[in-house]
């Protein structure tokens, strides 16, 4: 698999499956076999995820990326052997220095990150596309402070039932079809599908302003299906 396909979701899933460490082998920078140079994306993704691991209480040394050519079998073998030794020294996931002792806690944290993958990629899209040339830039490319700000201030979008006019503008604009809509029915955002792009908020008419931003931890429960019907007043004919 091309290293350009390395994704935050793949890395999260690996640890959710119980791996104690993840090694990413990639072609040397500027020696990509494709025009995309996806190994630069793999690098920034790994750097971002290491900061996320640090934030949720996992030793970031459990994740490593190594660049090599297909002819450098010796580099591959040496790198993997050294990584395995390092992971054995750190210990099982959850037991390393500074890690939560309860593996269930870490699994819940990784699950939360999985749910936020679209949001994280949206927030860091520009930086993920940067081609880092100098290894000296790696450590501070993503800072601990910016990751904390991103993950501690996650917003969600909510459609206020009393204001929704069922105009369907938000549903048509949503890029992931996360809005449950029907004619003459209050619209509801499926929070599990929502990528927090804000399209619904932007397109909701100013005179209605039914879509609002709320902290992700304070999203009200969705209105029951049997209460979504909008009863419109009949026009009086004189």
Residue pairs with C-beta under 8 A, 6 or more apart in sequence:
2 33
2 34
2 38
3 24
3 25
3 26
3 27
3 38
3 39
3 42
3 65
4 32
4 34
4 36
4 37
4 38
4 39
4 41
4 42
5 38
6 24
6 26
6 41
6 42
6 45
6 46
7 45
7 117
8 45
8 48
8 49
8 52
8 113
8 117
8 120
8 121
9 114
9 117
11 22
11 45
11 46
11 49
11 63
12 49
12 110
12 113
12 114
12 117
13 114
14 22
15 22
15 58
15 62
15 93
15 106
15 110
16 107
16 110
16 111
16 114
18 93
19 93
20 62
20 87
20 90
20 91
20 92
20 93
21 62
21 63
21 64
21 83
21 84
21 86
21 87
21 90
22 62
22 63
22 64
23 64
23 65
23 66
23 79
23 80
23 83
24 42
24 46
24 63
24 64
24 65
24 66
25 65
25 66
25 68
25 76
25 79
26 39
26 42
26 43
26 65
26 66
26 67
26 68
27 33
27 39
27 67
27 68
27 69
27 70
28 39
28 67
28 68
28 69
29 37
29 39
29 40
29 43
29 67
29 131
29 133
30 37
31 69
32 38
32 39
37 131
39 67
40 130
40 131
40 132
41 128
41 129
42 65
43 65
43 132
43 138
44 127
44 128
44 129
44 130
44 132
44 141
45 128
46 63
46 64
46 65
47 132
47 138
47 141
47 142
48 120
48 124
48 127
48 128
48 142
48 147
49 63
50 60
50 63
51 60
51 142
51 143
51 144
51 147
52 113
52 120
52 147
52 151
53 59
53 60
53 62
53 63
54 60
54 144
54 147
55 144
55 147
55 148
55 151
56 106
56 109
56 110
56 112
56 113
57 98
57 99
57 100
57 105
57 106
57 109
58 93
58 96
58 99
58 106
58 109
59 90
59 96
59 97
59 98
59 99
61 86
61 90
62 87
62 90
62 93
62 96
64 79
64 83
64 86
66 75
66 76
66 79
66 83
68 75
68 76
68 79
90 96
90 97
93 99
93 103
93 106
94 100
94 101
94 102
94 103
94 105
94 106
95 101
99 106
100 106
113 120
115 192
116 151
116 154
118 176
118 195
118 196
118 197
119 154
119 195
119 196
120 150
121 128
122 195
122 196
122 197
123 150
124 142
124 150
127 141
127 142
130 141
132 138
132 141
153 215
154 196
154 215
154 216
155 196
155 213
155 214
155 215
155 216
156 189
156 191
156 194
156 196
156 213
156 214
156 215
156 216
156 219
157 189
157 194
157 196
157 198
157 200
157 201
157 211
157 212
157 213
157 214
158 189
158 211
158 212
158 213
158 214
158 219
158 220
159 170
159 179
159 186
159 187
159 188
159 189
159 200
159 210
159 211
159 212
160 210
160 211
160 212
161 186
161 223
161 227
161 228
163 208
163 209
163 210
164 186
164 187
164 208
164 210
164 230
165 208
165 210
165 230
166 181
166 182
166 183
166 184
166 185
166 186
166 187
166 230
167 205
167 208
168 181
168 183
168 187
169 203
169 204
169 205
170 179
170 181
170 187
170 199
170 200
170 203
170 204
170 211
171 177
171 179
171 181
171 187
173 199
173 200
173 202
173 203
174 199
174 200
175 195
175 197
175 199
176 193
176 194
176 195
177 193
178 189
178 190
178 191
178 193
178 194
178 195
179 187
179 188
179 189
179 190
179 200
180 187
180 188
180 189
180 190
181 187
181 188
182 228
184 229
184 230
184 232
185 228
185 229
185 230
186 223
186 227
186 228
186 229
186 230
187 210
188 222
188 223
188 228
189 200
189 222
191 219
200 211
201 211
201 212
201 213
204 210
204 211
214 220
